[in-house]
Amino acid sequence: TYQNAMRWYHWDPFTHIPKDQATVGALRKAAEGHDVSIQALSHHKAGERGGGAGHFDALKAAARGNSGSD
């Protein structure tokens, strides 16, 4: 469980925020006025990053070559 993992890694989630201030309501209130929306860490333009259909075709060809079948 997560409690076993916390014990194993000696991690106390309430070191910096006391348990009574770590409720959903208290954390939402503390986050008021802050942008907590999900945002991408990378900012690639469409088609710039690679991958796509050509990448898939190359992977498929490599897999075919490894399996010995067409």
Rosetta blueprint (number, residue, H / E / L):
1 T L
2 Y H
3 Q H
4 N H
5 A H
6 M H
7 R H
8 W H
9 Y L
10 H L
11 W L
12 D L
13 P L
14 F L
15 T L
16 H L
17 I L
18 P L
19 K H
20 D H
21 Q H
22 A L
23 T L
24 V H
25 G H
26 A H
27 L H
28 R H
29 K H
30 A H
31 A H
32 E L
33 G L
34 H L
35 D L
36 V L
37 S L
38 I L
39 Q L
40 A L
41 L L
42 S L
43 H L
44 H L
45 K L
46 A L
47 G L
48 E L
49 R L
50 G L
51 G L
52 G H
53 A H
54 G H
55 H H
56 F H
57 D H
58 A H
59 L H
60 K H
61 A H
62 A H
63 A H
64 R H
65 G H
66 N H
67 S H
68 G L
69 S L
70 D L
